[in-house]
């Protein structure tokens, strides 16, 4: 069977019987800190940033796609809250 990766971040995904597809750290959602830029997908999801205590926002949910199909996926836009 071909490896499945997240369409948004290309990290390998694994199947958890009671939770579905998750990122390598165990979380369904990749989260980002609005203050310090920390990124992670821990399970359970933190209410505050584990580095600075700031607000964490959901970046994206695990969306499985075959690794061979990843090159056909257009890049997504940056979230609106992220500074350019």
N, C-alpha and C positions, 0 to 999 in steps of 0.2 A: 504494500500500500504506500502511495506517495505521501510525503510529509505535508501536513497542513500548517500554514502560517497565518498570522493575522494580516488581513488586507491592508490595514492602516500603518502598522509598524514593522511588519515582516518578521516578527519574533515567532519562533515555533510555538504552537499551541498544543495542549494536551487535554484529553477528555477526562472529566471528573464525573462519575456516575450520577451524583445528586445535584451537580451544579452546571454541567455542560462544559463547553470549551473555555479554558482559562489560559492566561499568560504564564510564562515560566515561574514567576513568583507566587502563583496561586490565585491571583485575583482576576475577576471577569473584566474589570475596568482598569485602564491605565489612568493614573491620576497625576496632576501637575500642581505644584505650589505656585500661587500667584505672586508670592513674595520673593522666594529664593530660587525658583526654577527646578526644584527637586521633581523627579519623575519616578514613578514606580507603580507596581500592580500587586501590592501585598494583600493577603487575605487573613483576617477581615480587613476591609478598607478602613483607613484611618479617618478620623473626624478632623484632625489637624495635621499639619506637616510634621513628619518625624524628625526633620532637621532643625527647623526654625519655629515651629508652632503656628505658622501662618495658615491661611485658608487654603484648602485643597479643592481643586475642581476636577471633574471628570474630563479626561481628554478624549478617550474613545473606549468602546466596548469591543471585546474580542469578536472578530468576524473571520471565520475560517475560509481559506482559499487555498487551492493547490499551489505549491511552490512554482510549478511550471506556468501557472496562469498569472503570477505576480507581475511579470514584465508587461502584461497587457492592461494593467490597472493604471488609470491616470492619477497623477499626484493630487492629493486633496488640498483644499485651501487651508491656510492657518486659521485656527479659531479666532473669533473676533476679539477676545480679551487679550490675546497675545500681542505684545508691542512689536512693531516691525523696525 
